[in-house]
Every structure is written in C-alpha cells, then in structure tokens.
C-alpha cells in the first residue's frame, strides 16, 4: 500500500510540472527534506500514537509529552524559517489553531509572524527601481535593516524626498511567485496522497485548497492590498480607537506598497498593562471585527498579533488599535451573514434549540463543533454543550476524526470567516479577557437581522398597499 501511494504521488507530481518550472531542480531536494522532516517528527511521537488516536494532541499533558512538545515545536519553527515561502505561511496558520496544537507549538510558531529570513536590501532596491522607475528617487534614507520580514515581503523605513515624511515601504522578495507556485504544487501532492489513502475523492478538501491558492495570489498583488486598505479605512472613518494606515498611491505597484509609518507596540507586548486596559483593548478589537462583518460585510483575514499595533496618541486611556497588512480581506455575502448572525445569537443566548435548527442546516453535529471552536472547549462545555449538573461527571472532548469531519462537511465559507475570529479570540485569551465573546457580537448580529426584518416588512406593506389601491 505504501509503495503504491508513493508511486501515485510521484506520477501526479511529475506530470503536473510545467516545462517552464523544470529549470529549478533544487525544489525537489527542498520537498524531500520537508517529507523527511515530517517523518522525523512522527517518529518522535511514536510513543503517543495510540493515546493520541482518540483525542487531540493538546489533551496529552504529561511531563514527557510537554518536554517533547517544546523540543519539536522549536525544530518546526527553525525548519519553517529556513525554508521560507509557503512553509512560513503554514507555520503562521498552525500557530493560530488554539484548539488543535499544544501550547508549546502556539508559543513558538506565533514568532513566525514577522521573523522570516531577511533578504539583502540591495536585492530589494532592484525591485524598487524596476517597478517605480523615476518615482524611485522620491524614497530616500532607506534603512539597511528591515523592521519586519514575512514570507512574501519585508518592510523598510524610508523618507519621502519632498516632505521628509517617514514611511514604511513594503517590498516583495525576489522570486516569491516562483517559490510559492512550487510550494503549492507540493501541497497539492500531499493532498493527493491523503486522498489516495482515504480511498475516495473529497471535493470539500479541494475547495479549501483552491480558496487557499486564491488568497495567496491576491496577497502577492499589493494593488489588491491598497484597495482593501482604502475600504477598511472607510469602515472605521471617525472611529478614535481603530485606525488604518494611509497609503501613498504614487509609490505603489504590484510588488511595492508605501504606507504611513506606525510607531507603536505589538498587542502581544501589552501584557504588562493593567487589567482594565487589557479588557478594554480586547473588547474594542472584537467590536471592530463585529463591525466589519455585520455592518460592512468586509473582513480582515490576517489579524495575527504582528498585524495589530497599539498606540497612545494622547494618554494611556485613549488607546488606538492600528490594523496593518490588509492583503487578505474577504467580502461576505448577505445571506451567509444572516446565517452567521443567527448562529452567534444562538450561542450568546445559550439557545440550544436555535442552534439545533442551525445544525439541521449543516448536517450532523457540525453546529456543536463550530460552537466549540468559537467559544473554546472549556467555555462551550460550561455554557452550551453540557448541563451544569453534569459538569463534574463528564468531560467533553473531540477526536481528530470529529474535526476532520467538520472540515469536510460544512461550507468552506464558514471556515473562511471563523478563522480570523478564532485568531482574535486567541489574542483576547492571552490578554486575560474572561468573558464570553459571543455577547460582544450578538448586538451587531441582532441589528443586522432587525434591519433585514424591517426591510422585508416594509416591502410587504408597500406591496399590500399597492394591491389594495389597484383593487379599489
């Protein structure tokens, strides 16, 4: 079976390569190293294969397991940084899975947000001259050391010649498109192996993969990020607590983005603040994303801690949250927004019957699993999934098969929208925010449903009034 699997994967991967990409033979070594590293990690956990079969890995919290988690998490982070490209993206995404990976992995992989391998500034200057042409002379005093480096681009400080304004210049790394194209082909091969082992075609997995490829392509086009930035800025226009950096359009291209430099602290660095301030920051952040979803239906899809900066322009009580890196945003259709509003209201009201109606629309117990993902297992157990009389006698745990069933059963749009919400919930948990976050989203969801109900009632009244006039 294993030899057939390897042969099938090699044939699919070999014939999916275009002749244009065959002049890059080193990527085969890169992927062999990745496969060998994954096998090495699996062998490290060989003592826990049987205990981990029924439950998620975070539930294994023995002393030996915690030590192994810490060791392997550091190795995974080092491997992702050394390989770059899509491996950093996957590491960033894994670092946001609060209910899936152990705490040691979350702590290590969260540092991949802006600590990728740096590219020499001379290589980036060639990109600036190629894309901006004569406008390149407007950028002076470009810093040698980047202030941030991610998988796709890195950011340098500079000054505008005419006004001496300090700006942040985001420049795409050379050959990024080639590297990501090759990495996506490798990921396609891995999914083909998984599909072969499962013994059947699963269209939901390939829909998620296609959506992921679309997001990567949009993120590598900085003109899309500029358009998203303007749309988010309109969403929070006049809001003193939420800010989106200004863009300089004349100094932007598909691979270059010049924006207002924001000097502040990362949201992870505010743990030393007093409890009241941390709670206000958490609530303001959740309200900002509720406003995006239910008022503008336009969602920031990459709100990891490296993309959220805190400022205190006047005093410590008047903080300002700055949202940067708007390359990944998502427009939500109205029908799905209403469905999401009903789901969040059902959680906030602990209305299990209403949630059951939602379950009937998605099939099986996917609604319960989604509620557990959104609330966190402990809070879901206490408030929604288990009666208070059964809390001491029962622990609600989900197996790996349950979550795989969730990924392959629900519409991909649910995962797309809930993913940034899970990241925000993880940030608020780090800040110590103890309350049920669904109560923050419920008023915005109720307002959306009330507007929809009022519009329907008004339309019905007008039609009924018109019919009566015609009859008379």
Steps between C-alpha positions, in 0.01 A plus 500: 500500500780745590691433175182551294436827682851630432480397132162668452619823665823512299315450169244772579768740620731429203240557230358811673831681448511741211813512281562857614553389859731209420798735494474522881617150603589598858137499610496118484767490769299756696190282502690180577641678804147608600368144468793366701449761770129413533589132532759584765237691703259208475766261625568730794137456604493124450441441873181706484345363182250274675399746775470782247280303261176574679565853615680813396869538579447791748323259735828312555663710774739265674848623593658295225250626242548868596878465468458337159255771390748773590789327319306423182333842490840671494617268221185569296549875536865476391407285201225740385734799528776326306270393215294819482221544246186300563656320798491826699138554397408151619691557824313828559168331436591210732594750771143632501336160561418547867304177539716275285868535590664491843583825675872456434440500123281810520767691691778410256312532172349836595851651462492423125275801441782740411823309557559335163844491340610844380587583140793742440380854441694515171270237352196700606639820349495327163129428548441867589680628192328248274145575620506869590734627229564872536283521813761293683706814567220627728593235757817589691682375812379144457600303809748215463324285758131417452250572775308188402549201273227255401469219251406722204656840571704700745453857622763775512487854631553786254434871454313682225734749336248782458354501852749302717208285615604168653329212320505122510586343163379144453696326223432154366797266516654390168377170349213485749249405230719212378557364851134513598392336174735209564392472865134491402576215261662311785198563723278372219706181494458456877123537468501246218679252726246559776213454254657177372535362852139588581391311190263759356472845347412772751395819316484707820876466552573618149261795541696607808826455310372707208390776738841494667674535161274793412586674829874455438473647149305801626743556786794516258330781306555816707252694289231281653634583844482871420133467399423299815677762710280778362183299558590422862593864559147600392357240738668663803486861387443717807578217745755624756599151614556329161738628234619377159829644364490747213632389160715696252361381161775658286758281676312169467500217248424130487815429704541824699277663757590831667294589804494715810754386759330397825719515809346300781508172688375161394189377670698208645721749686215658698473220756664729756209746485235506770208263477240766419699629201562151366129418522408824318751418225357148462141623483587777252676250275200265498263791434715606205466157337130487581462834320691362200277193478152632569518862382746497209513125425872541425737309728873531572621141458850518653469654848795323663677694779770626261234687300341677799683799648403705805553874531431758767489833311389705804484303823490140615121489519450610138669210324481440125509163325669509158420224248775442245566246222160503328611272218250233598144629533172329425162631381214312669168458321185610680334157519798346677532801732142445617571132560811592699299754700245235599782266600671757726170610658417138580836462676463829690147409618599137571204407281569135423176464303599784269844349465336165425317662209836623380638148537223368281611736224863384513452135583583279797662680796704757306325783681621370835854466371493852360373630833784320674755650261364851546458491878784268594437153638484599868251784452293296255485219753394734779248719317362304208593137446457352848240557770629651825405184690728295273810720507671302776412163352582557134779651292410587146787421264514484124706256301711579198247324280229736625688807385595342168129424454428867576750623242359279227129544580426869539515765233855642458362849562447410866867415543605811308303733728560322831877475451576869579246494783687209659825697474339802669355278770848355560642853539231594751572186698868597517392838638298320765155599377271256687157575355303318234593688181177399328320763713709768323392384154134443592387869493653554156342176376163599645521840330567333164205261536272782617588707192432199277166437676403870477585511130293188434207640697521834315509326163198287595307806618568690178395206284184448706418873483550498121272200457225665705518820293476303177196309628327818610 
